[in-house]
Amino acid sequence: MNLRLIGIGAGVLIILSLPLAGAIAGPDFAGQDDGKGGLLSTLGLSGPADADSSHTPNQVGSSKPAATPATQSAQPGPPEQPRTDSRCGPELSSPHGVEAQTCVLVAEGQTWGRSYYRNTSGRALDAVLTVMGPAGRTVQIQCTVGAGDEPGLCETPREASAGAPDTYSAVAEFAVPDDEGELLLRSGSNSPAPGDG
């Protein structure tokens, strides 16, 4: 009868020491056996994944399922971007604190206008960007230019090209958004450089 009590007591002691032994051993993050064999494997017990289901995968001693190999082959690099040709006017600035450069861009049979700007005037402005092409084709968009000196851009939608790139031009006009609409700066893709008369 004493042997039975000793056996039960030893079993209870082993069961109570398992969580402590698991916490001391720590998780095997590399997913590899370190050659020492853990206490659980020495006793022939299953790993923590088969233990108490209340453990979450991020707790100490838990295991994550093995990663499965990807079935898709990885691309050797980013896809090649189509070439974009641009024809830009000079960078212009006004004494009111507006700077801009306006361009005509062409890529993959499409043409559009873009104006890069910086507004240090201290107030929000309206910008109207117009692209003029052959046969009287015109595309226009209005952009709100926020106050602040962060650079921004205003861009028209892309349209199918109807002629050679040099038959297109773009003009951006920056104005105060009120009834008078005071024009602060006009920037074009074919504007003369400052000092060119």
N, C-alpha and C positions, 0 to 999 in steps of 0.2 A: 504494500500500500504506500509506503514511503517512496518507492521508486516511481509510482504513478504521480504523486505530488511533485516530485523533483522534475519529472518529464514535462508536466503541464507548466510548472513555474519557468523552466528553461524556454519552453515554446513562447510563453507570454513575454519573457524578457527579450527574446530575439525579435518578435513582432514589434514591440515597443521601440527597439533600437533602430529599426529600418529607416524611419523618416529622418532621424538624426544622422545616420550614416550617409543617406542620400544627400542631405544638405551639406555635409562636410566634403563629400566627394565632388559636388558641383556638377553642372551639366557638361556633356561632351560636345562643345560647340562645333568642333570640326567633324563630328559624326564618325570618328575613328576610335578604335580601341587603343589605349595607351600602352597595352602590353601588361599592365598590372592586373587587369580583370577587375571589375568593381565588386563591391560587397554583394550586390544583387546577383551578379552572374556567378560568383563563387558559391552562393547558396542555392543556385539553380532556379532562382525565381525570375519571373518575367520582368521586363523593363517598366518604367513608370507609365508608359502609354497605356498599358493594360491594367494599371492600378486604379486607384480611386478616380472615378469619372468627374469629380468636382474640380480637378486640377485644370487650369487653363494652359494653353500652349506656351505662354510666356513665363510660367512659374519655374523656379529652380528645379532641376531634375526632370523636366518634361522633355519630350522629344518631338521633333517635327518630322513630318513625312519626307521621305527622300525625294529630291527634285527629279522630275522626269525630263529626259532630253527633249529639246524643242524639235518639232517635226518640220519647221520651216527653216530653210537655209538663210543665214544672215547675209545682208547686202554688203558688198565690199566697201562701201562708202556712201555718202549722201548722193542723191541723184543730181546729175549735172543740170545746172540752171540754164535756161535759154539766155542768149546774149541780148542785152538791151542797149541800143544805141541812143545817145542823147545829144541834143543840140541846145545849149544853154546860153542865155545872155549873161552879162556880168552881174556880180553881186552889187546891189544898190542899197543905199541907206538914205533916210530922210532926217532932217533935223528934229522931227517929231518923235524919233525913237523907233522907227520901223526899218527893218532890214529884210531884203528879199532877193531871191534869184529864181528865175522862171525858165523852164525847160520844156521842149517837146521830146517825148520818148517814143521809140519804135521797137517792138519785139514781136516775133511770131505773126507778122502780118497785121498787127494792131498798132494804132497810134493814140497817144493821150498826152495831156498836159499835166505838169506838176510844178508847184511853186513852193520853195523852201523859204521859211520866214522866221523871224524873231521879233517879238513885239515888246519893247521896253517903254512904251508910251504911258503905261500905268492905267490904261483903260481897254476894255474889250473893243475890237474892231470887226468890221465886215470885210471879207475879201471876195471878190468876184474874179474867177479864173475862166478865161475864154480861149478856146482853141479854134483857129480858123484854118480851113483846108481848101483844097481845090474845088472848083465848081460851087463856091459859096457855102460849102459845108461849115457849120459852126456847132460847137458843143460848149455849153457854159454851166458852171456850178458855182454856188455861193457857199462860203465857209465862214464859220464864226472863229475869230482869232482871239483867244483868251488873253487877258492881261498877264504879264509875267515875262521873264526873259528866257523861258525854255523854248528851244527850237521846235518848230512844227512844220507840217506840210499840208497843202491843199491840192487835191488831185481830181481831175475829171475822170469819168468812166472811160474805159477803153473802147475804141470803135475800130471796125475793119478799115485798114488803110485803103485810101482811094487814089493814091498818087505817091510820088517820090517824097522822101522825108523832108527835102528842102522846100516843098510846096506848102508846108504847114508852119504856122507860127502860133505862139501862145502869149497872152498878156494877163497879168494879175494886177488888180487895182485894190488898194487898201484904203478904206474910208471910215470915218466916224459914223456909227449907226444911229443917225438922227435925221430929222427932216431936211437939214441942209446937206448932209452927206459929204462933209469936207474931205476931199481927196488928200491923203497923206503921202502915198507913194504909188507909182505905176512902174511895174517891172515886166519886161518882155524878153522872149527868147531871142529876139534879134535887136535888143536895145543896144545903143552905142555904149562903149565903155566910158566911165567918167573921164572927162577931159578930151574926148574925141570930137567935141563940138556938137 
